[in-house]
Amino acid sequence: MSSVSNLTWSAKPLSAEEAATVAIRDAILSGRLVPGQRLAQAELAAQLGVSRIPLRDALRRLDGDLVTIDGRRGCWVTSLEVSEIEEIYEIRIVLESRCASLAVSGLSDTEALHLFGLSEEMDRMQSNGHSGYSARRAFYAELYSHAHRPRMRGLILQLRDNVGRYHVLKDVRHSVDAHEQLRRHIMDRNPDRAAEVVVAHLEETRDDLLAMMTQDGPVATSNTEES
């Protein structure tokens, strides 16, 4: 099993359950634990330096999202079918275009400049795998926070994580041109154009990911839930 122990821990004290949740989520999103890979609880607990109880609770936190737990077959990293990825993008397009419009319309000068800087950092990290994904997530998390729709934002980030790990594993490139357009509309406070860019960008990245999955096949592992 790939290691999940090489992490930078939060400065805020975490319980054993919280720390294990962060570690497992990070390992999945970075591609160190791949879709379909079995999660042996004894081995995970030893790697993370926690007992079985907080580890089990951490896995339950992730169950139904990044992890699948079956009482008979055990626990594994959740895999997504092509149809599920298509549905996730369908939902994201609706939610993210709305969130972008709401956010951009109410930005202050300081907030717009901060987002501009995060977006530039996102482009600088473009080719850095999981670090690039983390930079993109940080930008969009900050942008959508200005929509003042915390439930919508939370769902968007969850859906982004669900498919974002496939972008890391398949090394899907993101359009710098789209990011430049979005920066311009943020600085101009143009919510309609910002929403249009978000929709077009999501459609492009969806199509690129699905094309790669069709060409290369699903992410393979020798430790799938079917083994």
C-alpha positions as CSV (number, residue, x, y, z in Angstrom):
1,M,0.0,0.0,0.0
2,S,1.2,3.5,-0.8
3,S,2.3,5.5,2.2
4,V,0.0,8.1,3.8
5,S,2.4,9.2,6.6
6,N,4.4,11.9,4.8
7,L,2.3,14.9,5.6
8,T,2.6,18.4,6.8
9,W,0.4,18.5,9.9
10,S,-1.8,21.5,10.7
11,A,-0.5,23.9,13.4
12,K,-3.9,23.6,15.1
13,P,-4.0,20.6,17.4
14,L,-6.1,17.8,15.9
15,S,-7.6,14.8,17.5
16,A,-6.4,11.4,16.3
17,E,-9.5,11.0,14.3
18,E,-9.2,14.4,12.6
19,A,-5.5,13.9,11.9
20,A,-6.2,10.5,10.3
21,T,-9.1,12.0,8.2
22,V,-6.8,14.7,6.9
23,A,-4.0,12.2,6.1
24,I,-6.2,9.8,4.2
25,R,-8.0,12.5,2.3
26,D,-4.6,14.0,1.3
27,A,-3.3,10.7,0.2
28,I,-6.4,10.1,-2.0
29,L,-6.4,13.6,-3.5
30,S,-2.7,13.4,-4.3
31,G,-3.0,10.0,-6.0
32,R,-0.9,8.1,-3.5
33,L,-4.0,6.1,-2.8
34,V,-5.7,5.4,-6.1
35,P,-9.4,4.7,-7.0
36,G,-10.3,1.1,-6.2
37,Q,-7.3,0.5,-3.8
38,R,-8.1,-1.5,-0.7
39,L,-7.5,0.2,2.6
40,A,-6.1,-2.3,5.1
41,Q,-7.0,-0.8,8.5
42,A,-4.2,-2.4,10.5
43,E,-1.5,-1.2,8.0
44,L,-3.1,2.3,7.8
45,A,-3.2,2.6,11.6
46,A,0.4,1.7,11.9
47,Q,1.5,4.2,9.2
48,L,-0.4,7.0,10.8
49,G,0.5,6.1,14.4
50,V,-3.1,5.9,15.6
51,S,-5.2,3.1,17.1
52,R,-7.9,1.3,15.1
53,I,-10.8,3.2,16.7
54,P,-9.9,6.7,15.5
55,L,-8.9,5.3,12.1
56,R,-12.2,3.5,11.8
57,D,-14.0,6.8,12.7
58,A,-11.9,8.7,10.1
59,L,-12.8,6.2,7.4
60,R,-16.5,6.6,8.3
61,R,-16.1,10.3,7.9
62,L,-15.0,9.7,4.3
63,D,-17.5,6.9,3.6
64,G,-19.8,7.7,0.7
65,D,-17.4,10.3,-0.6
66,L,-13.8,9.4,-1.2
67,V,-14.0,6.0,0.6
68,T,-16.4,3.1,0.3
69,I,-17.0,0.8,3.3
70,D,-18.7,-2.5,2.9
71,G,-19.4,-4.7,5.9
72,R,-18.5,-7.9,4.0
73,R,-15.8,-6.8,1.5
74,G,-13.9,-4.2,3.6
75,C,-12.9,-0.7,2.7
76,W,-11.4,0.9,-0.5
77,V,-10.9,4.2,-2.2
78,T,-14.1,5.1,-4.1
79,S,-14.0,4.8,-7.9
80,L,-16.1,6.8,-10.3
81,E,-17.7,5.6,-13.5
82,V,-17.6,7.9,-16.6
83,S,-21.4,8.5,-16.1
84,E,-20.8,9.6,-12.5
85,I,-18.1,12.1,-13.6
86,E,-20.4,13.5,-16.2
87,E,-23.1,14.0,-13.6
88,I,-20.7,15.6,-11.2
89,Y,-19.7,18.1,-13.9
90,E,-23.3,18.7,-14.7
91,I,-24.0,19.7,-11.1
92,R,-20.7,21.7,-10.8
93,I,-21.6,23.8,-13.9
94,V,-24.9,24.9,-12.4
95,L,-23.5,25.6,-8.9
96,E,-20.1,27.1,-9.8
97,S,-21.5,29.5,-12.4
98,R,-24.0,30.8,-9.9
99,C,-21.4,31.0,-7.1
100,A,-19.0,32.9,-9.4
101,S,-21.6,35.4,-10.4
102,L,-22.7,36.1,-6.8
103,A,-19.0,36.3,-5.6
104,V,-17.7,38.7,-8.3
105,S,-20.6,41.1,-8.0
106,G,-19.8,42.0,-4.4
107,L,-16.0,42.0,-4.3
108,S,-14.1,44.9,-2.8
109,D,-10.9,46.2,-4.3
110,T,-8.8,44.4,-1.7
111,E,-10.7,41.1,-2.2
112,A,-10.3,41.3,-6.0
113,L,-6.6,41.9,-5.7
114,H,-6.2,39.0,-3.3
115,L,-8.0,36.7,-5.7
116,F,-5.9,38.0,-8.6
117,G,-2.8,36.9,-6.7
118,L,-4.2,33.5,-5.9
119,S,-5.1,33.0,-9.5
120,E,-1.5,33.9,-10.6
121,E,-0.2,31.4,-8.1
122,M,-2.5,28.8,-9.4
123,D,-1.0,29.2,-12.9
124,R,2.5,29.1,-11.6
125,M,1.7,25.7,-9.9
126,Q,0.0,24.4,-13.1
127,S,2.4,21.6,-13.8
128,N,3.0,20.5,-10.2
129,G,0.5,17.7,-9.9
130,H,-1.2,17.6,-6.5
131,S,0.4,21.0,-5.5
132,G,-1.2,22.5,-8.6
133,Y,-4.6,21.0,-7.7
134,S,-4.2,22.4,-4.1
135,A,-3.5,25.9,-5.6
136,R,-6.6,25.6,-7.8
137,R,-8.7,24.5,-4.9
138,A,-7.5,27.4,-2.7
139,F,-8.3,29.9,-5.4
140,Y,-11.9,28.6,-6.0
141,A,-12.5,28.1,-2.3
142,E,-11.6,31.7,-1.7
143,L,-13.6,33.0,-4.7
144,Y,-16.8,31.1,-3.8
145,S,-16.5,32.2,-0.1
146,H,-17.5,35.7,-1.4
147,A,-20.8,34.3,-2.6
148,H,-21.9,33.9,1.0
149,R,-23.5,30.6,0.3
150,P,-21.6,28.2,2.6
151,R,-23.7,25.1,1.8
152,M,-23.3,25.6,-1.9
153,R,-19.6,26.3,-1.5
154,G,-19.1,23.2,0.6
155,L,-20.9,21.0,-1.9
156,I,-18.8,22.5,-4.8
157,L,-15.5,21.7,-2.9
158,Q,-16.7,18.2,-2.2
159,L,-17.5,17.6,-5.9
160,R,-14.2,19.2,-7.0
161,D,-12.3,16.8,-4.7
162,N,-14.3,13.8,-6.1
163,V,-13.1,14.5,-9.7
164,G,-9.9,16.5,-8.9
165,R,-8.0,13.4,-8.0
166,Y,-8.6,12.0,-11.5
167,H,-7.2,15.2,-12.9
168,V,-4.0,14.6,-10.9
169,L,-3.7,11.0,-11.9
170,K,-4.4,11.7,-15.5
171,D,-2.3,14.9,-15.5
172,V,-5.1,16.9,-17.1
173,R,-3.9,20.4,-18.0
174,H,-6.0,23.5,-17.2
175,S,-6.4,26.4,-19.5
176,V,-4.2,29.4,-18.5
177,D,-6.2,31.5,-21.0
178,A,-9.4,30.8,-19.1
179,H,-7.8,31.8,-15.8
180,E,-6.6,35.0,-17.4
181,Q,-10.1,35.8,-18.6
182,L,-11.5,35.1,-15.2
183,R,-8.9,37.4,-13.5
184,R,-10.0,40.2,-15.9
185,H,-13.7,39.7,-15.1
186,I,-12.9,39.6,-11.4
187,M,-11.0,42.9,-11.6
188,D,-13.8,44.4,-13.8
189,R,-16.5,43.1,-11.4
190,N,-18.3,41.5,-14.3
191,P,-20.4,38.7,-12.8
192,D,-22.1,37.5,-16.0
193,R,-18.8,37.2,-18.0
194,A,-17.1,35.5,-15.0
195,A,-19.9,32.9,-14.9
196,E,-19.6,32.3,-18.6
197,V,-15.9,31.7,-18.3
198,V,-16.4,29.2,-15.4
199,V,-19.0,27.3,-17.5
200,A,-16.7,27.1,-20.6
201,H,-13.7,26.1,-18.5
202,L,-15.6,23.3,-16.7
203,E,-16.9,22.0,-20.0
204,E,-13.4,22.0,-21.4
205,T,-11.8,20.2,-18.5
206,R,-14.6,17.7,-18.3
207,D,-14.2,16.9,-22.0
208,D,-10.4,16.6,-21.6
209,L,-10.7,14.2,-18.6
210,L,-13.3,12.0,-20.3
211,A,-11.3,11.8,-23.4
212,M,-8.3,10.6,-21.5
213,M,-10.3,8.1,-19.5
214,T,-11.8,6.7,-22.7
215,Q,-8.4,6.5,-24.4
216,D,-6.4,5.2,-21.4
217,G,-9.1,3.3,-19.5
218,P,-9.8,3.7,-15.8
219,V,-7.1,4.2,-13.3
220,A,-5.8,0.7,-12.6
221,T,-4.6,-0.8,-9.3
222,S,-3.8,-4.3,-8.3
223,N,-5.7,-3.9,-5.0
224,T,-9.2,-3.1,-6.2
225,E,-12.4,-3.8,-4.4
226,E,-13.0,-6.6,-6.8
227,S,-9.8,-8.5,-6.0
